[in-house]
Amino acid sequence: MSLGMCLAAGVFLGCMGLCMVPTIVWTLAGLQALWSVARLQFLEPMNDNAAKHPERLMPLVAHLVIIGPDRQHALALGTFLPSNRYSVDWLAQLARWFGEVYVGKAADLASHAELYTLLHDDMYRPDRRRCVPERYSNGLELYLFDVELNIHESQVTTYGTPLFAFAAEPGEKGEIAALPWFVVKDAVHV
C-alpha cells in the first residue's frame, strides 16, 4: 500500500475510534483502535510487499488467454506447481480453449456458462488471481492472473499461445510482476 493510503486508513481508524469510545458497547473496540493509531500500526502494510521480501517470490511461466485493447493488461493461465506435475502442452491447449470460450467460439458454450462468466469479469485489477473451477483444472491448482506485461517479451508455443515469465508470490493472493523473456529463456524449453 502507498503512504497516502496508509495515512487515509490511519485517519479513518482514528475517527472511528473516537466515535466508538463514548458508546457503552464499543468502548473497548474504540480504545483498541486509538491504541493502534498511537502505535502507527496503520503504516505496516506499506512495508509488507514483495519488493522488500524477494524470498517470497517464485518464478512462474503462464500462458496468455486474452489481452486488453491497450496491449499491456492481460489475463494469463498458470500454476505454481513444478512442470513435472502437469503437461505444459495441456496447459497451453487449455489457455487457447479458454480464449475460444471468451470470444464465444467454443463448442457447447451453454454448458460452460460458469467459465464464460469468470472470463468476462475482464476488468484489470492489479495482482488479482482467481482459481480455475475444478471442472477445468484436472485436479491441479490453476489460476487466472490479471497481469501487466509487454507483449513483445514472450515466447510463442506450438499451440499459438504466448508464454510469459513472471515473479509472483505463491498462493491465492499476492503480487505478480512480468519478467523479460530473455531472463528465463535458458531455463525454459518450449
N, C-alpha and C positions, 0 to 999 in steps of 0.2 A: 504494500500500500504506500501511496505517496505521503509526504509530510502533511500536505493540505488535508487529505482525507483523514489522517490520524488526528490532526488538530480538530477537525469538524466533529469527529467521533468523541473526542475528549470534551468538547464544549457541550455536545448533546448529553453525554453521560453526566456531566456536572449539573446541567439544568434539571435533568430527570432526578438526580439525587436530591437536589434542593427541593424539588416539588414533592418528593416522597417522604422526606424526613418529618414534616409536621403531621403526617397521617398516622393513625394508630396501627393500621395493618401493614404498611410498607416502611415503617421507620427503620427497621434493621436493614432492609434492602437499600434504602436511601443512604444510610451511613456507609454501607459497603461500597456503593457507587462513588461516594465522595472520597473514601479511602483509596479507591482505585485511581481516581483522578489525582489525588495528592501524591501517590507513588509513581505517577506518569506511566501507568500500565497501558494506556491508550496508544503509546508510541511503539510498543513491542512489535506489532505487525509490520512496521516499517523495516525492521532489521531481520525479519524472518522471510527471506526469499532465497531462491536457488542460486542467485549470483553470489551470495555471500556464503553459501554452503554447497560447493560443487560436488561434494561427496554424495549428495542426494540424487544427482543426475545419472541417467542411464542412456546409452545410445539406443536409438530407435529408428528403424527403417520402415517407412509407411508408404502405402500406395495411394495415389491421388484418386478420389472418387469424383468430385466436382470442384470447379474453380469459379470464383466470383467474377463479375464483369470488370472489376478493377485489376484482375490478373495477379493480385497479391494475396488475397484471402481465399482459403480453400477448405475443403473437407477431405481428410485423409483417413484411411483404414489401416490399423496396425495393432500390434500386440507386444507386450513386454517379455513374452516367452522366448527362450532361446530358439534359434532357427531349426534346431534338430527335433523340436517338439511339434512342428507343423510343416506343411508343404507350402513353400513360398509361391509356387505356381498356383496352388489352390487359392491362396490369399489374393494373388494378382487377378485371377479369374473372378473371385468374389467381388473385388473392388470394381472391376469392369461391369459386372452384373448389377451392382448397386447403382452405378451410373445409369444403366439402362432403366432400372426401376425409377430413378429420379426423373428421367425425361419421359417416362411413360411408355417405353418401348419393350418392356419385359412381358413375356407371355403370362397369362393368367394374373394380371395385375390386381384384380379384386381380392385374391387370396393373400396378397402382400400389403394390405392397407396399413398395418401397423408400421412396417418398414417404410412405406411411402410417406407416411406422416412424419416419422422420425427424420427422414432425409430432407423433407421440405421445411423442417424447422431450420432454415438455412441462413438465418441472420448470424453473422460472425460475432462471436463473443470470445474475447481473449482467454486462452488457456482452458476453454471448455472441452470436456470429453464426455462421451456417452457410451455406455455399454451397448454392444450389439445384442439384440434379442437372441436368446438361447437357440431358437429355431434355426438361425442362420450361422451360428458360431461354431457348430460342430463340437461343442463341449469345451471350446477354448475361450480364454478371456480376450475378446476382441473389443477394440474401442474405435469410435469415430471421433477424430480430433479436429477441432477448429484450429487452423494454423495460418500463420502469416509466412509467406515464402517468396522466393524469387524463382519464377517459372523456368529460368534458364539453368538453374542449379539442380538438375535432376538426371536420372538415368532411366531410359525407357526400357521396359521389359519386353519380352517376345509377345506378350498379350496386349501391348499398346498402352499399358498403364505406366505413367511416370512414377518412379521411386524417388523419395526424398529422404534425406537423413536429418535427424533431429537429436537434440539432447533434451531429455524430459525427466521430470520426477515421476517415478512409477506409482501406479495406483489409480483410483477413480477420480482424483483431482490433483492438480499441481501445474507447475509451469512447463512450457514446452517452447523450444527455440529451434529454428531451422539452422542447419549447417550446410556450407557449400559442399557439393558432391565430391570435389577433389580431396576433401578431408578424409573421406571414407572409401574412396574408390579402390584402394589396395586391399581393404579388409572385406569388402562386399563383392561377391562374384555373382553376376547375373547371367 
